[in-house]
């Protein structure tokens, strides 16, 4: 359990769950520590989002190229959430190179322009809206409490040493 002093230093809680879980966590945050914001987990945004909105291998005959390029693309986006991209300048350069790679002749020749369009659309609609909370260079100075998707409101109650159902 955290002391009130420790809780006062927490700036963000990284949590990802279903809509009801997120609503409960938001309610608990508003009730117990309104200075804290809930931010989404980068892995869930990219990995789960990709499963729902990214390109699928069903549309491509060259499964090895699809798998290799997709792995590169996803790993690249994950890198923005990690300490491998420490500054805003590094992020901006990485993102520009990412777009160039996705639209490169190599990617289009091995897969097609539709793949590139789907990836860029995924970036624009699913990743960019939450980038301010995902990129490492913006999060590295925050005191963050991480609550895993396996957790629930009871864990937050225990961590914050209070009953959120009051």
BAKOL-372833 format. One line per field, with one value per residue (C-alpha): x, y, z; residue number from 0. Coordinates in steps of 0.02 Angstrom, whole numbers. Last residue first. Layout:
xx [X,...];
yy [Y,...];
zz [Z,...];
num [NUM,...];
END
This chain:
xx [-887,-853,-672,-624,-453,-271,-225,-141,-280,-420,-324,-308,-494,-532,-456,-293,-256,-246,-99,-100,55,78,177,289,312,483,497,320,347,508,431,292,126,29,60,40,-143,-224,-73,-90,-264,-326,-166,-55,-189,-219,-33,-31,-187,-116,51,-36,-145,11,66,162,340,345,256,373,531,470,453,288,303,488,462,324,439,583,472,415,595,650,506,539,725,687,559,689,720,674,755,678,518,347,416,502,331,294,455,420,250,321,468,355,235,377,441,269,209,372,360,176,205,29,-49,-232,-249,-96,-203,-178,-208,-374,-430,-270,-168,-269,-232,-46,-27,-146,-126,63,60,-46,-173,-161,-261,-236,-191,-232,-405,-331,-465,-634,-581,-454,-584,-710,-578,-533,-716,-742,-584,-648,-818,-738,-626,-453,-297,-207,-60,-91,-24,48,88,171,14,-2,171,125,-41,58,57,0];
yy [222,95,149,81,146,98,169,6,-98,-2,-4,-193,-210,-109,-241,-323,-441,-290,-234,-81,24,171,309,444,545,599,467,489,624,549,376,407,332,472,604,465,432,508,458,271,218,332,399,248,125,232,229,39,16,129,37,-132,-63,-6,-185,-328,-361,-220,-97,-137,-123,31,121,186,94,137,322,328,247,362,512,432,395,573,645,524,561,748,726,637,465,343,178,211,129,184,245,76,-9,81,12,-162,-157,-105,-226,-372,-325,-321,-492,-575,-505,-549,-728,-742,-699,-737,-588,-547,-674,-600,-466,-278,-183,-131,-263,-362,-203,-118,-263,-250,-62,10,-139,-130,57,45,184,330,361,534,577,744,676,552,462,499,547,403,280,335,323,148,98,169,81,-84,-59,-15,-168,-157,-56,35,152,263,439,578,484,603,628,440,431,563,478,320,176,0];
zz [-21,-160,-185,-15,32,40,-131,-179,-99,-186,-352,-336,-299,-458,-568,-611,-755,-870,-766,-655,-679,-562,-644,-573,-730,-793,-929,-993,-1125,-1196,-1186,-1310,-1259,-1174,-1309,-1439,-1397,-1552,-1657,-1625,-1678,-1817,-1897,-1865,-1919,-2075,-2112,-2092,-2200,-2335,-2337,-2352,-2492,-2585,-2604,-2522,-2579,-2708,-2591,-2446,-2553,-2646,-2480,-2411,-2244,-2238,-2273,-2141,-2014,-2060,-2022,-1858,-1806,-1844,-1743,-1599,-1594,-1591,-1452,-1349,-1274,-1412,-1357,-1186,-1241,-1305,-1472,-1492,-1496,-1660,-1736,-1668,-1754,-1922,-1916,-1867,-2006,-2131,-2080,-2069,-2235,-2319,-2252,-2298,-2481,-2545,-2458,-2418,-2278,-2192,-2111,-2115,-1953,-1876,-1751,-1722,-1743,-1605,-1488,-1521,-1540,-1411,-1296,-1297,-1273,-1114,-1107,-989,-832,-758,-579,-495,-453,-329,-231,-311,-486,-489,-425,-557,-694,-634,-636,-811,-871,-801,-885,-1053,-1053,-985,-1002,-866,-849,-699,-708,-602,-442,-318,-211,-196,-118,12,47,85,-37,0];
num [165,164,163,162,161,160,159,158,157,156,155,154,153,152,151,150,149,148,147,146,145,144,143,142,141,140,139,138,137,136,135,134,133,132,131,130,129,128,127,126,125,124,123,122,121,120,119,118,117,116,115,114,113,112,111,110,109,108,107,106,105,104,103,102,101,100,99,98,97,96,95,94,93,92,91,90,89,88,87,86,85,84,83,82,81,80,79,78,77,76,75,74,73,72,71,70,69,68,67,66,65,64,63,62,61,60,59,58,57,56,55,54,53,52,51,50,49,48,47,46,45,44,43,42,41,40,39,38,37,36,35,34,33,32,31,30,29,28,27,26,25,24,23,22,21,20,19,18,17,16,15,14,13,12,11,10,9,8,7,6,5,4,3,2,1,0];
END
